[in-house]
Amino acid sequence: MTSLAQEIGNRLRQKGLTLGVVESASGGLISHLITNVPGSSDYYKGSITAYRDETKTGVVGVKSATVNKYGAVSPQVAEEMAAGGRKILASDICLADTGIAGPTGGSTEKPVGLFYIGLAHSGGTSSQKHFFPGSREENKQAAARAALGWLKEYLTSLK
């Protein structure tokens, strides 16, 4: 994933854009990968690891009503995390993730391996649903890879 993070960094630098990250289930892994690239301070604003619901609501700005209605692992929360992070970190783009890494914490409705990734930018906010069937570490790695892959696609689509 190092080459993916390097490519993202090059694209952000070329376009003069900044990036922020709000992580939950990935626990800082996305930020770790981004900051492994030398010179990432040129475009990377920082991150918030909002693992608990009260951090999502009290720090990032996710509405309590959203968490209560949809649950912390939902597209709505992923989008509010990304939008809130973009505002707090004053970044052009913000990635966010929320999910159930496992091996416990899943349910019939929301099984272990379910993740939502949020992406906020000047054109709006959206989310993607993913399911990863691996171990806790594999699921975190897969979520980070999916988030960075989506960010690369978004950056590639910009003119």
ZADO-1210 file (C-alpha; in nm, 4 decimals, padded with zeros to 6 digits):
<atoms>
<atom x="00.0000" y="00.0000" z="00.0000" code="MET" pos="1"/>
<atom x="00.3039" y="00.2245" z="00.0181" code="THR" pos="2"/>
<atom x="00.2958" y="00.2875" z="-00.3570" code="SER" pos="3"/>
<atom x="-00.0769" y="00.3689" z="-00.3375" code="LEU" pos="4"/>
<atom x="-00.0129" y="00.6242" z="-00.0617" code="ALA" pos="5"/>
<atom x="00.2740" y="00.7716" z="-00.2651" code="GLN" pos="6"/>
<atom x="00.0546" y="00.8028" z="-00.5730" code="GLU" pos="7"/>
<atom x="-00.2179" y="00.9736" z="-00.3694" code="ILE" pos="8"/>
<atom x="00.0395" y="01.2114" z="-00.2250" code="GLY" pos="9"/>
<atom x="00.1683" y="01.2988" z="-00.5714" code="ASN" pos="10"/>
<atom x="-00.1847" y="01.3667" z="-00.6959" code="ARG" pos="11"/>
<atom x="-00.2725" y="01.5809" z="-00.3922" code="LEU" pos="12"/>
<atom x="00.0483" y="01.7780" z="-00.4351" code="ARG" pos="13"/>
<atom x="-00.0101" y="01.8256" z="-00.8108" code="GLN" pos="14"/>
<atom x="-00.3636" y="01.9503" z="-00.7528" code="LYS" pos="15"/>
<atom x="-00.2742" y="02.1652" z="-00.4513" code="GLY" pos="16"/>
<atom x="-00.5249" y="01.9848" z="-00.2291" code="LEU" pos="17"/>
<atom x="-00.5090" y="01.8934" z="00.1385" code="THR" pos="18"/>
<atom x="-00.6294" y="01.5778" z="00.3113" code="LEU" pos="19"/>
<atom x="-00.7654" y="01.4946" z="00.6551" code="GLY" pos="20"/>
<atom x="-00.8752" y="01.1591" z="00.7961" code="VAL" pos="21"/>
<atom x="-01.1247" y="01.0528" z="01.0627" code="VAL" pos="22"/>
<atom x="-01.0809" y="00.6896" z="01.1589" code="GLU" pos="23"/>
<atom x="-01.2749" y="00.4557" z="01.3776" code="SER" pos="24"/>
<atom x="-01.2346" y="00.0820" z="01.3150" code="ALA" pos="25"/>
<atom x="-00.9069" y="00.1233" z="01.1252" code="SER" pos="26"/>
<atom x="-00.7612" y="00.2789" z="01.4400" code="GLY" pos="27"/>
<atom x="-00.5178" y="00.5151" z="01.2691" code="GLY" pos="28"/>
<atom x="-00.3905" y="00.2786" z="01.0008" code="LEU" pos="29"/>
<atom x="-00.4944" y="00.5046" z="00.7118" code="ILE" pos="30"/>
<atom x="-00.3092" y="00.7962" z="00.8713" code="SER" pos="31"/>
<atom x="-00.0076" y="00.5754" z="00.9329" code="HIS" pos="32"/>
<atom x="00.0072" y="00.4789" z="00.5661" code="LEU" pos="33"/>
<atom x="-00.0280" y="00.8388" z="00.4490" code="ILE" pos="34"/>
<atom x="00.2411" y="00.9684" z="00.6842" code="THR" pos="35"/>
<atom x="00.4857" y="00.6957" z="00.5796" code="ASN" pos="36"/>
<atom x="00.5315" y="00.8956" z="00.2592" code="VAL" pos="37"/>
<atom x="00.8180" y="01.1456" z="00.2892" code="PRO" pos="38"/>
<atom x="00.6908" y="01.5009" z="00.2449" code="GLY" pos="39"/>
<atom x="00.3315" y="01.4128" z="00.3365" code="SER" pos="40"/>
<atom x="00.3179" y="01.7270" z="00.5501" code="SER" pos="41"/>
<atom x="00.2848" y="01.9152" z="00.2193" code="ASP" pos="42"/>
<atom x="-00.0761" y="01.7953" z="00.1862" code="TYR" pos="43"/>
<atom x="-00.1754" y="01.6019" z="00.4997" code="TYR" pos="44"/>
<atom x="-00.3525" y="01.8099" z="00.7659" code="LYS" pos="45"/>
<atom x="-00.3934" y="01.5401" z="01.0297" code="GLY" pos="46"/>
<atom x="-00.6395" y="01.2937" z="01.1701" code="SER" pos="47"/>
<atom x="-00.8845" y="01.2163" z="01.4447" code="ILE" pos="48"/>
<atom x="-00.9206" y="00.8604" z="01.5689" code="THR" pos="49"/>
<atom x="-01.2835" y="00.8659" z="01.6813" code="ALA" pos="50"/>
<atom x="-01.3153" y="00.5135" z="01.8118" code="TYR" pos="51"/>
<atom x="-01.5996" y="00.5622" z="02.0581" code="ARG" pos="52"/>
<atom x="-01.9407" y="00.7090" z="01.9783" code="ASP" pos="53"/>
<atom x="-01.8913" y="00.9987" z="02.2209" code="GLU" pos="54"/>
<atom x="-01.5777" y="01.1001" z="02.0302" code="THR" pos="55"/>
<atom x="-01.7662" y="01.0826" z="01.7023" code="LYS" pos="56"/>
<atom x="-02.0393" y="01.3064" z="01.8419" code="THR" pos="57"/>
<atom x="-01.8457" y="01.5264" z="02.0857" code="GLY" pos="58"/>
<atom x="-01.5347" y="01.5936" z="01.8786" code="VAL" pos="59"/>
<atom x="-01.6106" y="01.5209" z="01.5131" code="VAL" pos="60"/>
<atom x="-01.9672" y="01.6535" z="01.5089" code="GLY" pos="61"/>
<atom x="-02.1654" y="01.3423" z="01.4202" code="VAL" pos="62"/>
<atom x="-02.5214" y="01.3979" z="01.5376" code="LYS" pos="63"/>
<atom x="-02.6291" y="01.1814" z="01.8317" code="SER" pos="64"/>
<atom x="-02.9611" y="01.1350" z="01.6552" code="ALA" pos="65"/>
<atom x="-02.7796" y="00.9831" z="01.3570" code="THR" pos="66"/>
<atom x="-02.5933" y="00.7340" z="01.5760" code="VAL" pos="67"/>
<atom x="-02.9141" y="00.6488" z="01.7652" code="ASN" pos="68"/>
<atom x="-03.1194" y="00.5977" z="01.4494" code="LYS" pos="69"/>
<atom x="-02.8691" y="00.4189" z="01.2221" code="TYR" pos="70"/>
<atom x="-02.5940" y="00.2954" z="01.4543" code="GLY" pos="71"/>
<atom x="-02.2269" y="00.3911" z="01.4561" code="ALA" pos="72"/>
<atom x="-02.1561" y="00.1533" z="01.1674" code="VAL" pos="73"/>
<atom x="-02.3689" y="00.3088" z="00.8955" code="SER" pos="74"/>
<atom x="-02.3304" y="00.5113" z="00.5774" code="PRO" pos="75"/>
<atom x="-02.4866" y="00.8111" z="00.7507" code="GLN" pos="76"/>
<atom x="-02.2263" y="00.8121" z="01.0276" code="VAL" pos="77"/>
<atom x="-01.9398" y="00.7598" z="00.7804" code="ALA" pos="78"/>
<atom x="-02.0572" y="01.0629" z="00.5834" code="GLU" pos="79"/>
<atom x="-02.1007" y="01.2809" z="00.8926" code="GLU" pos="80"/>
<atom x="-01.7542" y="01.1759" z="01.0113" code="MET" pos="81"/>
<atom x="-01.6010" y="01.2757" z="00.6771" code="ALA" pos="82"/>
<atom x="-01.7892" y="01.6067" z="00.6613" code="ALA" pos="83"/>
<atom x="-01.7105" y="01.6900" z="01.0240" code="GLY" pos="84"/>
<atom x="-01.3454" y="01.6016" z="00.9812" code="GLY" pos="85"/>
<atom x="-01.3168" y="01.8147" z="00.6687" code="ARG" pos="86"/>
<atom x="-01.4460" y="02.1122" z="00.8656" code="LYS" pos="87"/>
<atom x="-01.2425" y="02.0556" z="01.1847" code="ILE" pos="88"/>
<atom x="-00.9188" y="01.9774" z="01.0016" code="LEU" pos="89"/>
<atom x="-00.9774" y="02.2536" z="00.7444" code="ALA" pos="90"/>
<atom x="-00.8893" y="02.0148" z="00.4636" code="SER" pos="91"/>
<atom x="-01.0041" y="02.0048" z="00.1038" code="ASP" pos="92"/>
<atom x="-01.0790" y="01.6327" z="00.1282" code="ILE" pos="93"/>
<atom x="-01.1534" y="01.4071" z="00.4238" code="CYS" pos="94"/>
<atom x="-01.1685" y="01.0279" z="00.4374" code="LEU" pos="95"/>
<atom x="-01.3491" y="00.8485" z="00.7195" code="ALA" pos="96"/>
<atom x="-01.4159" y="00.4902" z="00.8189" code="ASP" pos="97"/>
<atom x="-01.6438" y="00.3113" z="01.0599" code="THR" pos="98"/>
<atom x="-01.6835" y="-00.0632" z="01.0864" code="GLY" pos="99"/>
<atom x="-01.6670" y="-00.3855" z="01.2807" code="ILE" pos="100"/>
<atom x="-01.3135" y="-00.5224" z="01.2582" code="ALA" pos="101"/>
<atom x="-01.3884" y="-00.8297" z="01.4718" code="GLY" pos="102"/>
<atom x="-01.3591" y="-01.0912" z="01.5905" code="PRO" pos="103"/>
<atom x="-01.6505" y="-00.9819" z="01.8145" code="THR" pos="104"/>
<atom x="-01.9037" y="-00.7011" z="01.7949" code="GLY" pos="105"/>
<atom x="-02.1002" y="-00.8196" z="01.4939" code="GLY" pos="106"/>
<atom x="-02.4685" y="-00.9017" z="01.4669" code="SER" pos="107"/>
<atom x="-02.6985" y="-01.0567" z="01.2093" code="THR" pos="108"/>
<atom x="-02.7758" y="-00.7122" z="01.0665" code="GLU" pos="109"/>
<atom x="-02.4185" y="-00.5850" z="01.0925" code="LYS" pos="110"/>
<atom x="-02.1702" y="-00.8722" z="01.0764" code="PRO" pos="111"/>
<atom x="-01.8013" y="-00.8634" z="01.1581" code="VAL" pos="112"/>
<atom x="-01.6186" y="-00.7268" z="00.8558" code="GLY" pos="113"/>
<atom x="-01.8811" y="-00.4630" z="00.7662" code="LEU" pos="114"/>
<atom x="-01.7247" y="-00.1228" z="00.6992" code="PHE" pos="115"/>
<atom x="-01.8459" y="00.2078" z="00.5623" code="TYR" pos="116"/>
<atom x="-01.6037" y="00.4592" z="00.4184" code="ILE" pos="117"/>
<atom x="-01.6948" y="00.8245" z="00.3883" code="GLY" pos="118"/>
<atom x="-01.5445" y="01.0807" z="00.1531" code="LEU" pos="119"/>
<atom x="-01.6078" y="01.4550" z="00.1814" code="ALA" pos="120"/>
<atom x="-01.4853" y="01.7200" z="-00.0628" code="HIS" pos="121"/>
<atom x="-01.6037" y="02.0491" z="-00.2108" code="SER" pos="122"/>
<atom x="-01.8534" y="01.8683" z="-00.4348" code="GLY" pos="123"/>
<atom x="-02.0284" y="01.6875" z="-00.1502" code="GLY" pos="124"/>
<atom x="-02.0092" y="01.3828" z="00.0713" code="THR" pos="125"/>
<atom x="-02.0690" y="01.0171" z="-00.0077" code="SER" pos="126"/>
<atom x="-02.0045" y="00.6715" z="00.1323" code="SER" pos="127"/>
<atom x="-01.9223" y="00.3195" z="00.0232" code="GLN" pos="128"/>
<atom x="-02.0185" y="-00.0085" z="00.1874" code="LYS" pos="129"/>
<atom x="-01.7620" y="-00.2869" z="00.2128" code="HIS" pos="130"/>
<atom x="-01.7526" y="-00.6338" z="00.3632" code="PHE" pos="131"/>
<atom x="-01.4217" y="-00.7966" z="00.4507" code="PHE" pos="132"/>
<atom x="-01.4246" y="-01.1627" z="00.5632" code="PRO" pos="133"/>
<atom x="-01.0824" y="-01.1753" z="00.7299" code="GLY" pos="134"/>
<atom x="-00.9293" y="-01.1509" z="01.0744" code="SER" pos="135"/>
<atom x="-00.9282" y="-00.8250" z="01.2691" code="ARG" pos="136"/>
<atom x="-00.5917" y="-00.7215" z="01.1254" code="GLU" pos="137"/>
<atom x="-00.6888" y="-00.8286" z="00.7727" code="GLU" pos="138"/>
<atom x="-01.0137" y="-00.6328" z="00.7952" code="ASN" pos="139"/>
<atom x="-00.8341" y="-00.3179" z="00.9099" code="LYS" pos="140"/>
<atom x="-00.5816" y="-00.3544" z="00.6269" code="GLN" pos="141"/>
<atom x="-00.8590" y="-00.4129" z="00.3737" code="ALA" pos="142"/>
<atom x="-01.0528" y="-00.1084" z="00.4954" code="ALA" pos="143"/>
<atom x="-00.7439" y="00.1121" z="00.4691" code="ALA" pos="144"/>
<atom x="-00.6730" y="-00.0223" z="00.1185" code="ARG" pos="145"/>
<atom x="-01.0349" y="00.0394" z="00.0118" code="ALA" pos="146"/>
<atom x="-01.0332" y="00.3936" z="00.1519" code="ALA" pos="147"/>
<atom x="-00.7064" y="00.4836" z="-00.0195" code="LEU" pos="148"/>
<atom x="-00.8212" y="00.3176" z="-00.3414" code="GLY" pos="149"/>
<atom x="-01.1393" y="00.5236" z="-00.3441" code="TRP" pos="150"/>
<atom x="-00.9433" y="00.8408" z="-00.2733" code="LEU" pos="151"/>
<atom x="-00.7137" y="00.7622" z="-00.5669" code="LYS" pos="152"/>
<atom x="-01.0183" y="00.7126" z="-00.7946" code="GLU" pos="153"/>
<atom x="-01.1624" y="01.0454" z="-00.6805" code="TYR" pos="154"/>
<atom x="-00.8341" y="01.2295" z="-00.7372" code="LEU" pos="155"/>
<atom x="-00.7933" y="01.0666" z="-01.0793" code="THR" pos="156"/>
<atom x="-01.1416" y="01.1878" z="-01.1784" code="SER" pos="157"/>
<atom x="-01.0512" y="01.5534" z="-01.1130" code="LEU" pos="158"/>
<atom x="-00.9552" y="01.7631" z="-01.4139" code="LYS" pos="159"/>
</atoms>
